[in-house]
Amino acid sequence: MKLKDLLDLSQATAKKAGLPGIKFIAVTAGPMLERERAYGLPTKWVAKNPSKPWEGGSYQNKQLLQEYVPRLKDMGFEGMTAYVYHNFMEKDNKSFADMRETYKGHWNMWSEKFKNDPNFEYQVPVAMGWDMRPAGGTWPQQTGFPSEPQKDKVHSTKATFTAKLKEAQQVSRKYRPSNGNTVMICCWNEYLEGNYIEPTEGHGFDYLESIRDVFGN
């Protein structure tokens, strides 16, 4: 069964239960440069032996972020947001200041792309940082991903997180007719990835207070 069929079935099931339906928002991210295509989103899987697919195969036809985003509408999604952006084009996140800049690149690019589309929205995402060292670092596994320890230094403070929230709020307001009036904040408790707003002994309620101060009114 294709993804669109599954989404359509979910919509029908929700409406049958008396609900208005489900808004499916794709969570997207990924490489944007040709030299990074090996780490792109695969769109095809080919078995080594078609008669014995359980013996394994390979992912092929990998696409960059800006290539697969246009496919989302035909797949049944009504919008997109992000979990974490690690880069924008040539710029990587090596600090929270870098992250604020890469996010602005994505915010502007995707907001502009969908600003005149009444059937697809870009929900502005925000993250408070990234440090995957508790889980071994970014990315230490031997599955084709390069080791990227420089990305484990993206640390925010209450002041810098508040500033990023305000930047996201400005973009959301500018494109309000086409972004669902939504800012997506990630994440609640991703401690293994250094990305959390849940109160801790180290940060107290700083991040929740930032959200309240920016969006509370």
Disulfide bonds with the S-S distance in Angstrom:
Cys186-Cys187 1.85
